[in-house]
Amino acid sequence: MKVKLIHTLMASTLAFSSLATSAATTVTIGTVNNGDMIRMQELSDKFEKENPDIKLEWVVLEENVLRQRLTTDIATKGGQLDVMTIGMYEAPIWGERGWLSVMDNLPADYDVNDIFPSVRNGLSANGTLFALPFYSESSMTYYRKDLFSDAGLSMPERPTWNQIRDFAKALHKPEQDQFGICLHGKAGWGENMALVTTMANTFGARWFNESWHPEFNGSEWHETVSFYVELVSKYGPPGASSNGFNENLALFNSGKCAMWMDATVAGSFVTDTSQSKVADKVGFALFPKQVTDKGAGWLWSWALAIPVSSDAKDAAKKFVTWATSKEYSKIVAQEHGIANVPPGSRASTYENQDYMKAAPFAAKTLQSMDNADPQNSTLKPSPYVGVQFAAIPEFQSIATQVGKFVAGALAGKMSVDQALKNSQSVTEREMKRARYY
């Protein structure tokens, strides 16, 4: 009789356990394979323990692949993802089209007003917030203070690109596995074109004139791309046309780059002694200028959004709110050190003197973000909003193709003239097709 009772109890327990498991809501998160997102995935077990009725599944992809996957899923209303890692380009466009859930009715302790206005505005359409910032960034110059000192060089607060070229030439010693400069070379609208477009702004270039005609046949773009290709070809590492953020970060942290211009979010990684061999030798300067400093520093946020096609919106919102909260930053500070909290989004982060002392890059990050002006990023007037992108739906497709041409020129597969001719042709065709003129 006792044996039968035990069997009955065990069966009931297993049935209850199975019911509890099946009752859990699965939230599928699509994100990019950057260090901060990898850390978010590692720390998310704390969220699951606090919310046993929610199960997280992760899809972690390389940037270009992620963007393609997200764009396909959102446009087809595929519903494969409940949380999407997107940015200031997608959030307002997709939100205005009704593809994203509105981020309203947030908990009082979330303190949405603590998020910098420029970040909130960049993730909104018509005043409505469609994504919550995980971290935000501008761009800056990283350089090796020891190498500069040994060579008798001095980095200005904001160097010119001509100065950067001269520094790269002086510090390029490939026989010692030391390269003068590391820059984005991998093709992609958010990869090489983010860097090259920001660079082009400072050379006086713009993607479109006031009538939406592309200007790749102009002298400013020719000077920009010629300068970029020569600079990276002469003084960069081999295979630079395959290098994106993560590849250049690895090169810099291993001591192989004298200079690197990229996202301000890299500050915590290049100064982290557990992953950087040069952590105590890194200097910080503003992103270079040339004929102007307009548009010399992009503005971006990797943010978390919920597509309307999700069938787990409430659970997804609970996770998104947690991952972008002050509470999450405290967890990162406790587990990984305060210098590693997600940067660039909240005023309270930069009001915290412990953070400012622990993060030698923080002041320059804040300065770079304050300087970024997506409404006025080109020397000549332009019809679009955005520093490293033009905030129109067609830009992603166009800039992806242009990025391939620029990468082709860098790899020596075509001339700069041919790359720009192709870019002009593709962009004109797409803009005519979209009836801009």
Steps between C-alpha positions, in 0.01 A plus 500: 500500500787736590678420174185579303458829689862600429455424131185709495676793671797477260269495199313805635829684562628425150169608350509826697862557402416440135205739525719770661761461225243517223346808663829691476501768230795479260656831396733474199761777487693594186820689575844586364818322608658805667656465842229684693228280350697183577518625859125565502440140394730373777324707767149419382480193727436752780193622311377144447539420872292807586247409229468120496197528271721644222754300298755688290632372170788676325586556136843667500628598155768703324379854428428473126327163543293627792381803306397288204316254725320775693398690187354187342315398816353843568395570140332160456352504853667164548478511878818296547644754744340660805784744571710665230828685544465799268620860488423860422458422132238227532304610810332814359444355151361167618305667782332744263400207278328334795746209517616560860322505835489837677724521805255665737365432849850429629552443875556821698842382618608450139544879481467550126586870544848394613570391140675775304250698287710444185478124555126505573437715193710269282289200602169679454267598219272801542577507871414133557774274640535166318817351651692519829876564482729222618804716436566809290809634332677751286839444338847592621873449448690239702877520493805358672644762731826306540564476126422869452732595785785280371466657154480855635145544372210682664132424432279812480159500669347475152758410234457555128502204265825634353657485845365146547664398172833646612474325838412171331800528269736567791365212711451235231748220566354187344826310550431534874132407457409861572266681262455874476121493496202266520171605340174335399542324166223238505220582256166603648286809550574486873853367453739678262241756392442625855871582519537627143182712512611666824840557345338636181302755703827655613626518139190703414311216330135403534297204377237714326457861397185693587318341205590146615753444222803293612842667489750216459613662175615807695853593607427465874409131480791433268742662743347312797508151351842553341640616833336210688622232257855636494514542878381149584683332212835656592482507878234248602518125571481240223146400404350824632201471264376212719533682831204636694464617860583169668799427276653844555432479873694174514789652303512809722479302823783275389723804450507496120334837428656836573163672436140398455195716421172333596210495745539655844357180651839335445642710783419245768653215300830665405558601865402164648814323623332160466476535123736780393877471503523879467231597754722753681643650181184622323433865426172654382431782256201621302426351158713675232386798293626628166352810334226508765413336830130482404391140511832396656355248741198282451204442729366149548325283751471125508151471642244230575163506326197274485341425161121509486518147356625362836261271684681564829488878524445529877785263585722664238432845646587375847838380369571812293419722797733294724791493252496878444438601862711657773465168682676319215786752509542430872523127426772562239689723744489231769594213270743666258600837647336839471703602192315231304143622550320563169610850396354797320129481586432632850592832661529329839790289373706814439385667821651208691850611603604141567431421135680810373808409705498136397437565128779710343306513173174628654560875467599467133197279433269760650669782308474306173133426553425860593671616179305264272219675313297279262293804396806691372775258403621625161691809388251571219128479581353151463140377495554209738545440872793289619878516542622160377178417317213672323175429681296388200366147443706453183834570668564151635481337158693776324779529757542122517580503127723808525684334790588206275646734237710688758622170649583388147715809448676440832567137406644610163222333302398826333622858478363778715360661185313182410371454855359853501356467149322182606380667820357795308323272253346272765387789718347694210309191389361429848402862567322526163321172568387639838379815320716752683536673162 
